[in-house]
Amino acid sequence: MTRFGKTSKLVAAALGGALVLSACSSDNGGDDAASDNGGNGGGPSGTVFVANDQEYDSYNNTVAAGNSNKNAIVNYWVTTGFWYFGEDGVITPNEEFGTYEQVSEDPLTVEYSINPDAVWSDGTPIDCHDVTLWWAQQGGHLISEQENDEGETEEAPLFSVIGTGGIEDVASPGCEGDEKDFTLVYDKPFADWDSNGPSHGNTAMMPAHVVAEQGGFDDVADMTQAILDEDIDGLADAAAFFNSGWLFEGSLPDESLVPSSGPFKLSGFEAGETITISYNEEYWGTDPGVEEIVYRLVPGTEQAQALQNGDVQIIQPQPEADVKEQISAMDGVELVEFDQYIYEHLDFNFDSGSLADNLELREAFAKCVPRDQIVQRLINPIAPDAAPQDVRNVAPFEEHYDDAVSYSGGDQYATADIEGARELLEDNDAVGTTVRIGAIADNARRADTAQLIKESCDEAGFDIQPYFEANFFDEDGGLSQNTYDVAMFAWVGSAQVTGWNSTFRTAECSAAGKGNNNGCYSNPEMDELLSVIREETDPDAMPGHINEVEKMLWDDMVTIPLFAHPGLLAYQDNLENVVANPAQSSFVWNQPEWRVS
C-alpha cells in the first residue's frame, strides 16, 4: 500500500499542493500544451504534461524521508529494476533490466541476472556494487546507534528503510564487485518472493558509485567491502548521504548525483512549478514513445480546470463529485473510472496525544465517526454503489473481502453511535477530550470529511480540532513528527499480501525509524502473526491469517478505514496508451509506451 510496507509496497498518498493556476476556462482540449509535440517517428518525440499534487523533493523514495507518492510516480521509470506493477496491478518482470527465477523452494533460492548492457545514465555499469548496497539497506543488515527525537541513543538501521520485507532473511547477495549475476538465498520462506528483488519504485537499487563518492570512499569497491565487513563507522558519511542527501528543495541536485537506470532521467526542476523527466539516451532498452514528461504542481482542487485550460494533459484527481462532473463535460478528454488499491483511513497516534493510551477512548471516537454519512455525501455522488470499507488489507473488489469483514466485525462501526460514544466518554471521565485530526492541506474532500466527523463527535462529547498542513507528509510534518491525535490520509497499495507488513509491525518510533508504522502501534501478537503471513506459501491459507490481522486491528482500535477511493483518470484524447492501473504504479505503469498522436 504507497507509504505501504514491504518496504513499501505501500506509499502514502500525499495529496495537496500550493500552485494556483489561472481560473480562466477554455474548451480547446489542451491544444496549447501539445502544440509543439511533433510526430512519433524516428524515436522519442513530444512532451506530455502531467498534474502532480505535491512538489517532488527526492530522487530516493526507498527511504522514510522520501517515500511518498509525489516522488514514487516521478521516479518510477527513472530508477528501475527486475519487476514492476504492470497491467491490472499484476507483478510483471522487466526483462530489459534483467531476468530472475526461483531455483529452489527449500531453501528458497532466487537467481538474478542484470542485463549485460545495463548502465547508469552516466555510463557506470549497473552491477553487484549496487546490489550489495541495496541488500544492506533493504534488509536492514547494518545497525548503528542513533539519537532519536528525544535525544536518547537507540539502535536503528544504518541505511534508512521503510520495511525490510524478507531481505533481512537473506545472508548476502553472493556477489562483491562488478558481477552482473547474484543469488538471494532465504533463511525462511517468503510469500512474495517474486516481487522481492530490486524493482521500480520503493525497492529500487540506488547508484552505489554515487553513494561511495559522497561517503568519502576512493572507489566504490572500498564501500562494498566496508558493507561486507560491517564497518559502521567507515560507512557513516555514506549512510548520511543515502538517507537524506537526495532530498532537496529549490533546485535539483547536480546531474552527476541523480543518474538514471531506466528510459527516463531527471532533467529539470522549477521550484513550486514543475519537475521534468526526459529520454535517457544511455538507456540500453526500447526507446520510450515521448521525449519529455513534465509534472506540473497542481493542487487537487485545481486539476480539472488545469486539464480544461490545456495546462496539463493527464490528471488522476481525488474522487470528488464536482470534479467528475466537470471532466465529464469537457470536449476532447477521456474519463476512465476504475477500481484501485487506495483506501482512505484514520490512524491513531500511539506515541503521544489524547487517545494514545486509552482503548475505550479510541472506541468512543470510532463509534462517533459517521462513516456511512461520509460515504453517502462525498463518495456516492461519484460511485453510487460505494459503501464504507470495513477492513484495511483486502479491497472491496477482492474475493475474500466479505469474509474478512464478517470475521473481524468491522461493519459494527459503519453507522455513528453517538449515545454509545458518549457513554464511554462519561465512564472514563473524559467528556471534552480534544482530538486533533491532521491532514494534508488543499484537499476539499478531506476538509469536508473532517467537518462531518467534528459535527458528529462533538455531539458525542469530544472537542474535534481539524488542522491541515501543506507539509503533512514531509520529514518535518505532522505525520512524521506525531503531532496529531488522529491522522487522515490514504494508502496506495497492491494485491501483495506482505505489502502492508511494516504498517502494523513494531518499529523504533522516530521519523526515520518507524517506516510505514506512522502511529507507532506495537503488539507482539501482531508481530508474530505478520511473520506467519510473510512466510506463508499456501495461498489458500492466507485469507484466514489476514482475517486474524483485521480482527486484531479492530480489537486494538489501531486505524479506522473509511472508504475505497473510486479511481478517476482523465487525459486528452490526442494521447495514446494512457491506461489506468489499480496498484501504486498508477497510470505511469506503462509510461514508456505513451505516444502523442
Secondary structure, DSSP 8 states (H G I E B T S, - for coil): --S-STT-S-EEE--------------STTHHHHTT----TTS---EEEEEESS---BS-TTSGGG-BHHHHHHHTTTS--SEEE-GGG-EEE-TTTEEEEEEEETTEEEEEEE-TT-B-TTS-B--HHHHHHHHHHHTT--EEEEE-TTS-EEEEESS--S--TTGGGB---S--SS-SEEEEEBSS--TTGGG-SS-SGGG----HHHHHHHTT-SSHHHHHHHHHTT-TTTTHHHHHHHHHTTB-SSS---GGGS--SSSEEEEEEETTTEEEEEE-TT--S---S-SEEEEEE--GGGHHHHHHHTS-SEE-----HHHHHHHHT-TTEEEEEE--SEEEEEEE-SSSSTTTT-HHHHHHHHHHS-HHHHIIIIITTT-TT------SSS-TTSTTHHHHHHHHTGGGGSS--HHHHHHHHHHTT-TT-EEEEEEESS-HHHHHHHHHHHHHHHHHT-EEEEEEETTTTSTTSHHHHT--SEEEEEEE--S-SSTTHHHHS----STTT-TT-TT----HHHHHHHHHHHH---TTTHHHHHHHHHHHHHHTT-EEEEEE--EEEEEETTEES----SSTTGGGGGGGG-EE-
